[in-house]
Amino acid sequence: MSIHQEINRTVPVQIVNAFVKDGAGGNPAGVVLDADRYSDDEKLLIAQKVGLSETAFVSKSETCGIRLDFFTPTKRIAHCGHATIATFSYLAELQRFGDGETSKETVDGPRKIILDRGMAYMEQLAPTYTPAANWSDKGVTLCDVLKSLGLASDDLDDRARPVLVNTGNNFIVLAVRDQAILKNITPDQDAINAISEKLDLIGYYIFTTETDDADIDATTRMFAPRYGIAEEAATGMAAGPLACVLHDFLDIKKDTFLIAQGAFMAQPSPSQIKVTLDLKDGRITGLLAGGQGKVMKNLNITL
């Protein structure tokens, strides 16, 4: 029987905002528990009906704390930072997990998760960097990237030239001089999508170290049209690469960073991401990125 022939199958979905700041804002994800019963086609259909950038599906795992599968409205993706934080925060609230270390099984391997007093942190890998000069190998220039954002070269923060960073996924991390430049970016989503395809990016993470809060190390904007996201309120998988850039390129020699995101969206949703670097002899060997999740509402999706 096809999924279109089955009638009135109700799927409970929690909408959980990850990386909330003071209990508000954050980035919403769908969370579906006990998802072993659903096929991949059904998961994709559920994600389409939920209509958020990502929905996480929780299943049993023989090797990790849980298995997590992530779907956008258009495709499966290997990892999703905010949906991971949303899921584990919700499971902690349900007391399925207590404080301490657990893990998630994904389509491309296990990842460590740390829970601490309602905060959830996910493991990322040590960074690799590809400078803009090497993007031409894939038919992309820095000029192309700047044009896709409506930026000029003198808008950039010269202390950290744009770089492609991978801690498990590819992001272009690009620093601008101040918040006014960050706020006034005019993204060409088609151009960003084309560049993202060529460089196999999740998207662009644009930041400035000019902030209104002394506790915040950088404030950011995230564009990922290749994954159907014009702009995202919080991106844990990108905050990790940014923290690496702050440490390695801006020479901010500490191991914990607070990243703000979402304030400059058309509909602001201020978010806060905490990144802790694992350092050995001054070199980043891995990292944890995380934050707080909060259940905002529940839906019942009919298949």
N, C-alpha and C positions, 0 to 999 in steps of 0.2 A: 504494500500500500504506500503510495507516495505521500509526502508531507502535505500536499495540497488536498488529499482525499480525507485526511484525518480531521475529525470535527471536534471543536470545543476542547482542545487540550490547553489547559491553562498553565502558564509558566510564571511563577512569582519572580519578580526582579526588584532588587533593592537599588535605589539611586544613591550612591555614596560619593560625597565630594572629598577628594584627596587634597592634601596640602592646605587645609583651611588655615586661616589666620584669625585667631581669637574667636573660633567657632563659626566663622562666616567666610564667604568667598570660596576659593578652591576650584578644583576641576572635577566635574561630575563624570562618573563611570557607572555603567550597569554592572551588577554582580548577581550571578545566577548560581545558587547552591545546588548540590546533588545533580550535577550536569552529566553524569555517566549515561543517563538515559537518552541523551540527545545526540543525533548524528551531526557531522560537520555542516551539512546543508541546513539542518534545523537551527544550529547555532548561528549561522550566517543570517537566516531569516529572523531569528530573535533579535540579533544585533541591529538589523535593519528597522525592525519595529520599535526598538528602544530609541534609536535615532541619535545616540550620542557618539562621540568620536571613537570610543572603545567600550566593549562589554567583555567582562571576564567571566569565564565558566569554570566552576570549581568541581573537580572530580577526585576520586580516590587515587592515591599513588602508592605503589609498593616500595618506592625508593626515597620519597621525600614526604614532607608534611602533608602536602596536597599536590595535585596536578592542576595547573592553570593553563587554559587556552584563551587566547585573545582574538576577538573579531571586531573589525571596523564594520560599517555598513556595506563595505565593498569586498573585503578580503580578510583572511586570517593573517595575523602578524605574530612574529616570534615572541616579542616582549612588549610590555607597556608599563611604564613606571607608575603613572598615576592610578591605573586600574589595579596594579599590584598593591599599592599602599591602601587604596580603597578596600580591597578584598581582605587584607590581613587586619586592618583596623576593625572592620566589621566582624571578622571571626574572633578577634580578641574581645570585642564587646559581647559576643555570644558565649564567651568563655570556652571556645573550642581550642584556643591556644592561650597559654600564660606567658609571662615575661620570659625572655631568653631567646635562644637560637632555634630556628626551624628552617625549612627550605621549601622551594617551589620547584616542581618538575615542569619543564616547558618543552616545546618541540625541538629546541636546540640545546638541551642540557639543563642541569640543575643550577639553581642560584640560591645562595644563602639569604635568609631573612632574619632580622633581629627585631624583637618586640620589646618595648620598654615603656611601661606606664601609658599605654594607649598610642604611643608612637610606633610606626613601622618603618623599618629601614631595609633596603634591598642592596644586594651585592652587585657591583660592576667591576669590570676588569681594569688592569693597568692601561693607561692611555697610549695610543699610537697617534702620531701627528703627521699630516700631509700638508706641507706649505702650499700657498697659492701658486707658486711657480710650477708645481708639479701637476696642477689641475689640467693644464693644457694637454697632458697625455690623454685626457678624456674629452677634449674639445671644449674646455671651459676656461675662461680667463677671469681674473679678479674684476676686470672692467665689466664683464657680463653680470657678475654677482652684484656689484654696486648699482648697475643700471636697473636690475630687477627690484631693487629696494628704493630707487629714487635718490640714491646717495652719491655724493662726490668724494673724492679721495681725501679732501681736507676735513670731511666729517668724521674721519676715523681717529681713534685714539692711537697715536703712534707708538705707545708703549707695548702694544700687543697687536701685531699684524694678523689679519684674518688667517685662519687655519682650519683644516678639516681634522676633527678629533673623533677617534673611535674608542669607546670603553665597552663595546658590545654592539653598538650601532654607530653609523656615520652621521655626524652633524657638522655643518659649517658654524664655527663660533667666531663672531665678529664684534669688535669693540668700537663703540662710537664715543664721542667726546663728552656728551652731556645728555641729560634727560630730555631737553627740548628736541634734540636731533632724534632721539629714540621715539619720542611721542609722535613726531611728524613724518616718520617713515611712511611711504606710500607703496606698498608691495604690489608688484605685478605678478599675480598668482600663476598665470600661465607660464611666465618666464621662470619663476622659481620652480614650478613643477618640471619644466624641461631640464633645468640644471640639476635638479634632484634626481631625475632619471639617469642622466649621464654619469653622475658621481655616486649613484646608489645611496642617496641621503634619506634619512628620515625628514630632515628639513634644516632651516636656518635658526640659530639661536643668537639673537642680537642683544648686546648688553652695554651698560655703562656702570662705572664704579661710582658715579655721582648719584647719591641717594639722599633722601630726606631723613633717614634713620641711621644713626651711627652704628647700630647693631647689624645692619644689612650691608653685605659686602658688594653686592651688585643687584641691579634691577634689570629686567629682561623682557624681550618679546620673542615669541616662537611662531614660525610660519612653516606649515607642513602640508601644502596642497596635494602633494603626491599621495597622502593618506586621507584626503578629504577634509583636512583641517586648515581653514583659512588662517585662524589664529587660535592658540591654545592658552588656557589660563594657568596651567602648571605642568611642567614636563620634567619628571624626575630623571629620565634617561638622558636629558640634555643638561640638567644642572650638574651632573657628575663631570662631564667633559668641561663645563665652564669652570668648575672648581679646580680642575687640573690646569687650565689656562691661567687662572689667577695665581696658582702656586708656581708654575713652571715659567710663565712668560712675563707676568707682572711682578714676580719675585715676592709675593705675599707669603712669607714662610711661616704658615701655621697649618694646623691639620683639620680645622673645622670652619666651615663657611655657611653663611645664611644667604640664600638667594631669593629675591622677590620677583614675582611675575604676575601678569594679569591686570596691572593697574592702568595700562594704556590701551586696553581693548575698547572697542566701540561700546560694549556693555562691560564695564570694569568688573573684575572678579579677583580682588587681591589675594595672592597666594604666597606661601612661604615654604621653602624647601631647605632642609638641612643636609649638608654633605660633610662626611668625615673621611679624610684620606688616611689610608694605611701607608706609612712612610718607613723606609729602611735606608739609612745613610743618606737621607735627603731625597731619595727617589720614591715616586709613587708606585706602590706594588699592587694596589687595589683600592676600592673605596666603597662606602655605603652612602646611599642617598635616601632620604625619607622625610616623613612628616606625619601630620595628624589627619585622620579621616573622620567624617561625620555623615551618618545616614540622614538624607534629606526627605526622601519619600519612598513609597513602594508602589510598584506597578504590577498589574496582572496582564501578561501578554497572551493572546490566544493564537495558537497555531492552527 
